[in-house]
Amino acid sequence: MTEFEQMQIEQLKRIANVLEDINGALISMGVDIEALGECVGYVPPRQGYVKTEGYKFLRVGGSVDTGN
């Protein structure tokens, strides 16, 4: 296994851990992970570019309370 492949595996493990944490938090709040599907957007491929793909993104919103 190359160093690059090892780095990719480690990144994927970190992403999986975060997603599991999000899922656990949503379950504890009584919300299903599938509810996040409503927060996913899609950008189609750009016209005129060869072999381009669209991409999905997660919309996140909210506010932060500073306690002041």
C-alpha positions in Angstrom: 0.0 0.0 0.0 1.4 3.4 -1.0 1.6 6.4 1.4 -1.1 8.1 -0.6 -3.4 5.2 -0.3 -2.8 5.0 3.4 -3.6 8.7 3.7 -6.8 8.2 1.8 -7.9 5.4 4.0 -7.2 7.4 7.1 -9.2 10.3 5.7 -12.1 8.0 4.9 -12.0 6.6 8.4 -12.2 10.1 9.9 -15.1 10.9 7.6 -16.9 7.7 8.7 -16.4 8.5 12.3 -17.8 12.0 12.0 -20.8 10.6 10.1 -21.4 8.1 12.8 -21.2 10.8 15.4 -23.7 12.9 13.5 -26.0 9.9 13.2 -25.7 9.2 16.9 -26.5 12.9 17.7 -29.5 12.8 15.4 -30.8 9.6 16.9 -30.5 11.0 20.4 -32.5 14.0 19.2 -35.2 11.7 17.7 -34.2 12.5 14.1 -33.2 9.9 11.5 -30.0 10.3 9.5 -32.2 10.2 6.4 -33.5 13.6 7.3 -30.2 15.0 6.2 -31.2 14.1 2.7 -33.3 17.2 2.6 -30.2 19.3 3.2 -28.2 17.9 0.2 -28.0 20.0 -2.9 -26.8 19.1 -6.3 -24.8 21.1 -8.8 -25.1 19.7 -12.4 -22.0 19.4 -14.6 -21.0 22.6 -16.4 -21.9 22.9 -20.1 -19.1 22.7 -22.6 -16.6 20.8 -20.4 -15.6 17.3 -21.4 -16.0 14.5 -18.9 -17.1 16.7 -16.0 -19.4 15.5 -13.3 -21.9 17.3 -11.1 -21.4 17.3 -7.4 -23.5 17.1 -4.2 -23.1 19.4 -1.2 -24.5 19.6 2.3 -26.3 22.8 3.2 -25.6 23.7 6.9 -27.2 26.7 8.7 -27.6 27.9 12.2 -26.4 30.4 14.7 -23.9 30.6 17.4 -24.7 31.9 20.9 -21.7 33.6 22.5 -23.4 33.7 25.9 -23.1 37.4 26.2 
